[in-house]
Amino acid sequence: MSQEKIITRGPEFFPNIPRINYEGSDSKNPLSFKWYNPVQKVGGKTMKEHLRFAISYWHTMQGEGRDIFGNPTVVRPWNTASDAKQRAADTANAAFEFFTKIDAGYYCFHDADVIEEAGNLRESNERIDFIVGILEELQTETGIKLLWNTTNLFSNPRFMAGAATNPDASVVAYAAAKVKKMLEVGSKLGAENYVFWGGREGYETLMNTDMQRELDHMAKFLFGAVDYAKKIGFDAQFLIEPKAMEPSKHQYDHDAATCLNFLREYGLMDYFKLNIEANHATLAGHSFEHELTVASNAGMLGSVDSNRGDVLLGWDTDQFAIEFYDTARAMIVILNQGGLGSGGLNFDAKLRRGSTDLEDLFIAHIGSMDAFAVGLLVAEKYLARHKEILANRYNSFDSGIGEQFESDNIDFEAFENHALNNPEPVTISGKQELLENEFNGILNDVMKAA
């Protein structure tokens, strides 16, 4: 099919689904928001401004219900054309229809999500130029923005041993060329962020791995991206996304602390922040709240991939986040740092394999958007109390020997003198159960008021 014959506009792909509206918690309509009211003000900003929801192109538009044990369970109507460009055009039209009807202001994609690779890099780039033209038109028509884009450096067999950390320099060059193209795409489409996910940047065995050399190469690669972005005037926030494992046994971006250490060691802290994903946190043996806090404490929490894992399964299940407790604890961290800036809440989540109806795409996103709305409301009410609790618990550092310690104005001899000449310290309760009950009370009050 020639480019001239490609249809870039067509009929609705979700004709029976209206724009999703807020109807309140009493609504029984599954295609409505119960708690997410985009225009409701919370602490001076609307919910839509606080939450900055984004839709993942790969799971939502390209998800097929495939898993490692079984073939796809769905074929979406936008993925049926025989020509790759027509499929990409149809998918883009369906995507923006979905984004508009679900009332999400942003979306995210890898290069391979919006159009499949061709047989060589030159043809692949030509395909990307084609689909980017369509995406640019759709963004202009709808007002929907690109939260971030990225490069798929893990699916193709050429990247089986990594991209930036590959032992073959020609593969590193190919990876750099793909990233260069996507930086240009991000600049053209006005991406507010650009994400680097390690993918296969890691190892299966140290018997054939020079870890130090690979880490050095990864840092050089990232500096190369920083330099090229500056050259073309692309001023988006760069993000690193931690993940402990999958597909590599050990990935170099294991968790937030590991990424921060890498960025500090190589002098990259000024150029990057972290994109924290809930399911990746649990794969690393941490809670979502922990990883958000580690990043936030370092001033490096830039954006969030919103999903959850299954406590009974040890892999990346990418389920939609619907637990109010988890979303509230996440929003406490985000609100406490004043929001995500140019970042947002991207739904890196997919339908379960047996959920095959088109409306299921809407129902899943509605549930998670509602959960984060509840989380926002709980966090806003809880934060004042939380700050008071922390201030009281650590008030011994506001004066006397504690203040001297925090001011670097004391040594161990002075500490010993204090301990020898004062009574044994009295144990002070941490009141964990009381705080948990208070948290549940706030959650209950929010649910009643909605």
Beta strands, then each sheet from edge to edge (+ up, - down):
strand 1: 21-22
strand 2: 32-33
strand 3: 41-42
strand 4: 45-46
strand 5: 53-56
strand 6: 106-110
strand 7: 145-150
strand 8: 193-197
strand 9: 202-203
strand 10: 237-241
strand 11: 250-251
strand 12: 272-277
strand 13: 301-305
strand 14: 345-347
sheet 1: 1+ 2+
sheet 2: 3+ 4-
sheet 3: 5+ 6+ 7+ 8+ 10+ 12+ 13+ 14+ 5+
sheet 4: 9+ 11-
end
